[in-house]
């Protein structure tokens, strides 16, 4: 896939550092209950940790008790769904529509009217307070 922001993997590694690179570019996952934003509920916007694109509003965040930040919807047009057949499963990966950075996965088991649970790695996002 092509994205508005394109960089070489060497450039991404230099910009992101090893751990964020592992999550955002190599599709890694944080250990549950370890991320900075798991139980974070301040008002503001969660942005891509690679390119700073706004992705989720704090009003869409909820505690899914899964160990990762969870949202019931993304800002329209800011997150793309990608079929993920890794690890012997079929899931829907979510990536930043601006740079292709791996955010996590979306599931159809959310408790709100959207029925969706965007399960996101804290290292793939940054928070901008309202």
N, C-alpha and C positions, 0 to 999 in steps of 0.2 A: 504494500500500500504506500501511497505517497501522501505526505502531509505538508502543510504550509511551512513548517520549520523542519529542515533537514540538516543533519550534522553527521560527521563520521563517528564511528564508535569510539575512536580515540578522543575526539572532541567531547563527546558525551561523558566519557570517563573522567576527563580533566575537569569538566564543569561540575559533575555530580559527586565525585568521590566514589570510593569502592562500594560502600553499602547501598547508597541510593542508586548507583549504576546497576547493582545486582537486582534490585527491585524493579526499577523503571525500564531498564533496557534488556535485562536477561530474564524478565518475568518471574522474579523471585517472590518470596512471601516472608513476612515477618512472623515471628512466633506470636501466637495469640496472647492477648492481654499485656503486651509489652510496648505497644505503640503510643506515642505522645498524644494522639487525638482519639484514642478509643473511648475514653470517658470525658471528653472535652465538649462543653456545651455553651461556650460564649457565642454571642451574636456576631455574625460576619460571614465571610465567604472562604471556602476551601478552594485553593488554586493548585494547578499542576506543579509538582515539585521540580520539574525539569524546565518548563517554559513560562510558568506563572499565569497561565490561562485560567480564568475563573471556571470552576467545574460544578461545585455544589454550594447551595445556600445553607446556612446553619439551620434554617427553619425546616429543612428536609431531613435533618439528622435525628436518629433515634437509637436507643440502646437495644440491640438485638441479642445481647448476652452471648455473642459469638466470639468476642475477643478482638474484633477489628472495628474500626469506625464504619457505621452503617447509615445509609441514606435511602430514602424511598423514591427519590427522583434526582436526576441531574439537571443542570441548567440546559434548556433545549439547544441542541446542536453542538454541545461541548464535549460529549462522550460518545465514542463509537463502540458498537458491539462486534466482537470477533469470535467465530466458532473456535473452541479450544478442545482438542481431542487428546491432550497430554495426560500422562499419569493414568491411562486406562479409563478415563472418564470423558463424558461429553458435557462441557460447560460453556458458558458464555463469558468470555474475557471482556473486560472494559478497558479501553485505552483513551488517552487524551486525543481529541480530534485535531488538535493543533500540531502536536509533535509525535504522536504515536506512543507515548510513554505508557507502560503497563501500570494500571491502577489497582486491579483486582478482578473480581468477577461479580456478575449480577445474577440473582436467583429469584424465582417466582414464589417465594415463601414469606414475603413481607407482610407485617400485620396492619399496614395502613391501607386506605382505599386503592392506592396504586398497585398493591400486591407485589411490589418489587423490593428487593433488598440489595442495594449496591454495597458490596463488601470490599472495603478499600484499605490498602496498606497505608499506615500513617506516614511512612517514608516517601510515599509517592505524592503527598500533598503538603502544602503549606497553608497557614491560616492568616487571613487578613481581618483584623477586628473591625467591626462596624463603626 
